[in-house]
């Protein structure tokens, strides 16, 4: 019998445990927040974009904690998630720096 939903949500919020779900939620949440704060088609400059950048970096570090020393398919999936996290961090940095060139 699987654990109840409240126990699973509590385990998701426990920072001492490794969790790819939490890491991906942090990164995607930071990306969504960055799109909203930058007003994407208009690209207004905002120092508030540093907050999603820090959240995305925290999610990336949480993803890297999930790496294993031996190669298997899980390790390959974690590497793909780490590359996705780095692309999101670069996109948020682009949102942060690009309006300064306009």
Wavefront OBJ file of the C-alpha trace (Angstrom):
o trace
v 0.000 0.000 0.000
v 1.518 3.371 -1.019
v 2.021 6.063 1.611
v -0.655 8.763 1.908
v -0.375 11.976 -0.082
v 0.557 14.079 2.950
v 3.545 11.835 3.676
v 4.712 12.076 0.073
v 4.402 15.879 0.073
v 6.292 16.058 3.365
v 9.057 13.896 1.861
v 9.143 16.182 -1.192
v 9.818 19.198 1.015
v 12.548 17.522 3.057
v 15.809 19.114 1.879
v 17.933 16.369 3.437
v 16.550 13.813 0.962
v 17.496 13.764 -2.700
v 14.596 14.424 -5.047
v 14.594 14.935 -8.801
v 10.927 15.913 -8.696
v 11.640 18.770 -6.283
v 14.649 19.879 -8.346
v 12.675 19.931 -11.601
v 9.761 21.753 -9.958
v 12.158 24.406 -8.668
v 13.731 24.907 -12.082
v 10.450 25.006 -14.022
v 8.919 27.318 -11.409
v 11.911 29.633 -11.700
v 11.588 29.628 -15.500
v 7.892 30.493 -15.311
v 8.617 33.248 -12.786
v 11.384 34.637 -14.997
v 9.031 34.758 -17.995
v 6.478 36.638 -15.913
v 8.971 39.089 -14.393
v 10.782 39.892 -17.641
v 7.536 40.567 -19.529
v 9.079 38.428 -22.256
v 8.079 39.986 -25.576
v 8.860 43.475 -24.229
v 11.985 42.449 -22.240
v 11.996 45.086 -19.545
v 15.057 45.235 -17.290
v 14.405 44.086 -13.739
v 16.738 43.145 -10.933
v 13.952 40.958 -9.563
v 15.133 38.363 -12.087
v 17.940 37.553 -9.662
v 15.383 35.691 -7.514
v 14.402 33.157 -10.225
v 18.090 32.826 -11.068
v 18.899 31.837 -7.486
v 15.954 29.429 -7.402
v 17.101 27.812 -10.667
v 20.651 27.465 -9.356
v 19.290 25.842 -6.184
v 17.276 23.424 -8.344
v 20.370 22.653 -10.412
v 22.377 21.889 -7.291
v 19.549 19.687 -6.068
v 19.652 17.822 -9.394
v 23.405 17.347 -9.146
v 22.977 15.852 -5.667
v 21.006 13.014 -7.273
v 23.957 11.816 -9.379
v 25.320 8.346 -8.734
v 28.876 7.106 -9.128
v 28.058 4.126 -11.350
v 26.575 4.447 -14.810
v 22.990 3.290 -15.339
v 19.891 4.688 -17.013
v 18.965 6.718 -13.921
v 22.364 8.431 -14.041
v 21.819 9.230 -17.733
v 18.440 10.766 -16.916
v 19.994 12.886 -14.189
v 22.601 14.125 -16.667
v 19.813 15.123 -19.092
v 18.024 16.947 -16.266
v 21.285 18.724 -15.363
v 21.681 19.907 -18.973
v 18.084 21.128 -18.968
v 18.754 22.997 -15.728
v 21.822 24.667 -17.217
v 19.804 25.768 -20.254
v 17.195 27.330 -17.961
v 19.889 29.131 -15.948
v 21.385 30.495 -19.186
v 17.949 31.618 -20.392
v 17.285 33.461 -17.132
v 20.723 35.083 -17.383
v 19.795 36.150 -20.917
v 16.567 37.715 -19.610
v 18.608 39.495 -16.945
v 21.400 40.832 -19.183
v 19.774 41.376 -22.605
v 17.636 44.452 -21.751
v 20.802 46.277 -20.692
v 22.022 46.197 -24.318
v 18.872 47.812 -25.706
l 1 2 3 4 5 6 7 8 9 10 11 12 13 14 15 16 17 18 19 20 21 22 23 24 25 26 27 28 29 30 31 32 33 34 35 36 37 38 39 40 41 42 43 44 45 46 47 48 49 50 51 52 53 54 55 56 57 58 59 60 61 62 63 64 65 66 67 68 69 70 71 72 73 74 75 76 77 78 79 80 81 82 83 84 85 86 87 88 89 90 91 92 93 94 95 96 97 98 99 100 101 102
